[in-house]
Amino acid sequence: MKKSKYLFILSVLLFFACKNSTDSLNDFVKTEQLTNDETVDECYLEDFTHLINAKQFKDLLETQEITNDTMWMNEGADKCFISKTTGCPSITAYWKNKDFSDLIKIDAVDHVMNAKDSEDYIYCNSLKSKTGIEMRMSLKKLIKLNGDDITFKGFGNKNGGMITSFGDGMLKGENLIVYLDYENAREGNFNYPKISQSDTDFSTNNSELDTKDLVVVKMEKVYTPLK
């Protein structure tokens, strides 16, 4: 009887010890959006927009090599600190403080440079947004997802390809910045269609604009603290 009572007490103590350990981990990560059986190949951009510091960023991408650096934003007006993956998915976290805390924004691009060939690219198709947007998604599919025409900047602009309006579609107000480019734009002999070289905005309802080869190449989302 004493032995059974001892085992019962021990079981209770172990239960609460494990629970406290789990609670501490959840408090640290501040999000339950990535479960243990998920991999970075299945992650969403929004999974990274609640981070508190670079250590959390690294923990969520435990199979990735992360580099930390300093850069200037807004044409050199603002200094920030970045944590960046060296492989796919290609994600960069921008931090306000030099201790790599206080997240400003997260962005992801559709490629990384091939380490064996500096002129070659490895395309990263795995990253998604919970809105349904996927990296390398065709503009045609993006319009269908949105349910309305899309307006984007011409490629003569420094922010060429940035979507400026989702019209009245479902992606309106999602606080997600999306960039387009031509699928084969990184090929050495690629020439942008003449009309798209303008620095004005274009709408996908413009029949003169060749949009069939446009795909999503970058997504960006600002910091959204958990409530």
C-alpha positions as CSV (number, residue, x, y, z in Angstrom):
1,M,0.0,0.0,0.0
2,K,2.8,2.4,0.9
3,K,4.6,1.5,-2.4
4,S,1.4,2.3,-4.4
5,K,1.0,5.6,-2.6
6,Y,4.6,6.5,-3.3
7,L,4.2,5.7,-7.0
8,F,1.1,7.8,-7.2
9,I,2.8,10.8,-5.6
10,L,5.8,10.4,-8.0
11,S,3.5,10.2,-11.0
12,V,1.8,13.5,-10.0
13,L,5.2,15.2,-9.5
14,L,6.4,14.1,-12.9
15,F,3.2,15.2,-14.5
16,F,3.5,18.8,-13.2
17,A,7.3,18.9,-13.9
18,C,6.6,18.0,-17.6
19,K,3.7,20.5,-17.7
20,N,5.9,23.3,-16.4
21,S,8.6,22.5,-18.9
22,T,6.1,22.6,-21.7
23,D,4.6,25.8,-20.5
24,S,8.0,27.4,-20.3
25,L,8.7,26.4,-23.9
26,N,5.4,27.8,-25.1
27,D,6.1,31.0,-23.2
28,F,9.5,31.3,-24.9
29,V,8.3,30.6,-28.5
30,K,5.2,32.7,-28.1
31,T,3.4,30.8,-30.8
32,E,2.0,27.3,-31.4
33,Q,1.8,27.7,-35.1
34,L,4.6,25.2,-35.8
35,T,4.0,21.8,-34.3
36,N,6.7,19.2,-33.7
37,D,5.8,17.1,-36.8
38,E,6.0,20.1,-39.2
39,T,9.2,21.0,-41.1
40,V,10.4,24.2,-42.6
41,D,9.3,22.9,-46.0
42,E,5.7,23.3,-44.7
43,C,6.0,26.6,-42.9
44,Y,4.0,29.8,-43.5
45,L,5.3,33.4,-43.6
46,E,2.9,34.2,-40.8
47,D,4.6,31.7,-38.5
48,F,7.6,34.1,-38.2
49,T,5.8,37.4,-37.6
50,H,5.3,37.0,-33.9
51,L,9.0,36.5,-33.0
52,I,10.6,38.3,-30.1
53,N,14.3,37.8,-30.9
54,A,16.8,36.1,-33.2
55,K,17.1,33.0,-31.0
56,Q,13.4,32.2,-31.6
57,F,14.0,32.7,-35.3
58,K,16.8,30.2,-35.2
59,D,14.8,27.7,-33.1
60,L,12.0,27.7,-35.6
61,L,14.5,27.0,-38.4
62,E,16.6,24.5,-36.5
63,T,17.7,22.7,-39.7
64,Q,18.8,25.9,-41.3
65,E,22.1,27.8,-41.1
66,I,21.4,31.4,-39.9
67,T,23.6,34.4,-40.5
68,N,23.3,37.7,-38.6
69,D,24.4,41.0,-40.1
70,T,23.8,44.8,-40.1
71,M,22.2,46.7,-42.9
72,W,20.7,50.1,-43.8
73,M,17.1,50.6,-44.8
74,N,15.2,53.5,-46.4
75,E,18.0,54.6,-48.6
76,G,20.5,54.6,-45.8
77,A,18.4,56.5,-43.3
78,D,17.8,53.7,-40.8
79,K,20.1,51.1,-39.4
80,C,18.7,47.7,-38.7
81,F,20.0,44.2,-37.9
82,I,19.1,41.1,-39.9
83,S,18.9,37.3,-39.4
84,K,18.9,35.5,-42.7
85,T,18.7,31.8,-43.8
86,T,21.4,30.6,-46.2
87,G,19.2,28.0,-47.8
88,C,15.5,27.4,-48.7
89,P,13.1,28.7,-47.6
90,S,14.9,32.0,-48.0
91,I,13.7,34.2,-45.1
92,T,15.1,37.3,-43.6
93,A,14.1,38.8,-40.2
94,Y,14.7,42.5,-39.6
95,W,15.4,43.7,-36.0
96,K,15.4,47.1,-34.6
97,N,17.9,46.5,-31.8
98,K,21.6,45.4,-32.0
99,D,20.9,42.5,-29.7
100,F,18.6,41.2,-32.5
101,S,15.3,41.9,-30.8
102,D,12.2,44.0,-31.5
103,L,11.2,42.6,-34.9
104,I,10.4,45.1,-37.7
105,K,9.3,42.8,-40.5
106,I,9.9,39.4,-42.2
107,D,10.4,38.9,-45.9
108,A,11.0,35.9,-48.1
109,V,12.2,35.6,-51.6
110,D,11.9,32.8,-54.2
111,H,15.5,31.9,-54.6
112,V,19.0,31.5,-53.1
113,M,22.3,31.6,-54.8
114,N,23.9,28.3,-55.6
115,A,27.0,28.1,-53.5
116,K,28.7,26.0,-56.2
117,D,27.9,28.5,-59.0
118,S,27.5,32.2,-58.2
119,E,25.6,32.7,-61.4
120,D,23.1,30.0,-60.7
121,Y,19.9,30.1,-58.6
122,I,18.1,27.5,-56.5
123,Y,14.4,28.3,-56.5
124,C,12.6,28.0,-53.2
125,N,9.0,27.0,-53.8
126,S,8.1,25.8,-50.3
127,L,7.2,28.9,-48.4
128,K,3.5,29.9,-48.3
129,S,1.2,32.5,-46.8
130,K,-1.9,31.5,-44.9
131,T,-3.8,33.7,-47.3
132,G,-3.2,31.0,-49.9
133,I,-0.4,32.8,-51.8
134,E,2.6,30.5,-52.6
135,M,6.1,31.4,-53.7
136,R,6.4,31.1,-57.6
137,M,2.6,31.1,-57.9
138,S,1.5,32.3,-61.3
139,L,-0.2,35.7,-61.6
140,K,-3.2,33.9,-63.2
141,K,-3.6,31.8,-60.1
142,L,-3.1,34.8,-57.8
143,I,-5.9,36.7,-59.6
144,K,-8.2,33.7,-59.3
145,L,-7.4,33.4,-55.5
146,N,-8.0,37.2,-55.1
147,G,-11.2,37.3,-57.1
148,D,-10.4,40.7,-58.6
149,D,-7.8,42.4,-60.8
150,I,-4.5,43.3,-59.3
151,T,-2.4,46.5,-59.8
152,F,1.4,46.4,-59.6
153,K,4.4,48.7,-60.3
154,G,6.1,48.6,-63.6
155,F,9.7,47.2,-63.7
156,G,11.2,50.6,-64.5
157,N,10.5,51.4,-60.8
158,K,13.0,50.5,-58.0
159,N,10.1,48.6,-56.4
160,G,9.2,47.0,-59.7
161,G,6.7,44.3,-59.5
162,M,5.3,45.3,-56.1
163,I,1.6,44.8,-55.9
164,T,0.0,48.1,-54.9
165,S,-3.7,47.1,-54.9
166,F,-5.7,43.9,-54.7
167,G,-8.8,45.8,-55.7
168,D,-11.8,44.6,-53.8
169,G,-10.5,41.0,-53.7
170,M,-10.1,38.7,-50.7
171,L,-6.5,39.7,-50.3
172,K,-7.3,43.4,-49.7
173,G,-6.3,44.5,-46.3
174,E,-4.2,41.4,-45.5
175,N,-1.1,43.6,-44.6
176,L,1.0,41.4,-46.9
177,I,3.3,43.0,-49.5
178,V,3.8,40.8,-52.6
179,Y,6.2,41.2,-55.5
180,L,5.9,39.8,-59.0
181,D,8.5,39.2,-61.7
182,Y,8.8,37.3,-64.9
183,E,9.5,33.6,-64.4
184,N,12.7,33.6,-66.4
185,A,13.8,37.1,-65.5
186,R,17.1,35.8,-64.0
187,E,18.3,34.3,-67.3
188,G,21.2,36.1,-68.8
189,N,19.5,36.8,-72.1
190,F,16.1,37.9,-70.6
191,N,14.7,41.2,-71.8
192,Y,11.7,42.7,-70.1
193,P,8.7,43.4,-72.3
194,K,8.9,47.1,-73.3
195,I,5.6,48.1,-71.8
196,S,6.5,46.7,-68.4
197,Q,9.7,48.8,-68.2
198,S,7.6,51.9,-67.3
199,D,7.7,53.3,-63.8
200,T,3.9,53.6,-63.7
201,D,1.4,51.2,-62.2
202,F,-0.2,48.5,-64.3
203,S,-3.5,46.7,-63.8
204,T,-4.0,43.1,-64.9
205,N,-7.0,44.2,-66.9
206,N,-4.6,45.9,-69.3
207,S,-4.8,43.8,-72.4
208,E,-1.6,45.3,-73.8
209,L,0.5,44.0,-71.0
210,D,2.0,40.5,-71.3
211,T,1.4,38.9,-67.9
212,K,1.3,35.2,-68.6
213,D,4.9,34.6,-67.3
214,L,4.6,36.7,-64.1
215,V,5.0,34.8,-60.8
216,V,5.2,35.7,-57.1
217,V,8.9,36.1,-56.2
218,K,8.8,37.9,-52.8
219,M,6.5,38.2,-49.8
220,E,6.8,40.6,-46.9
221,K,4.9,41.0,-43.7
222,V,5.4,43.5,-40.8
223,Y,5.6,42.4,-37.2
224,T,2.3,41.4,-35.7
225,P,2.6,40.8,-31.9
226,L,0.4,38.1,-30.3
227,K,-2.6,39.4,-28.4
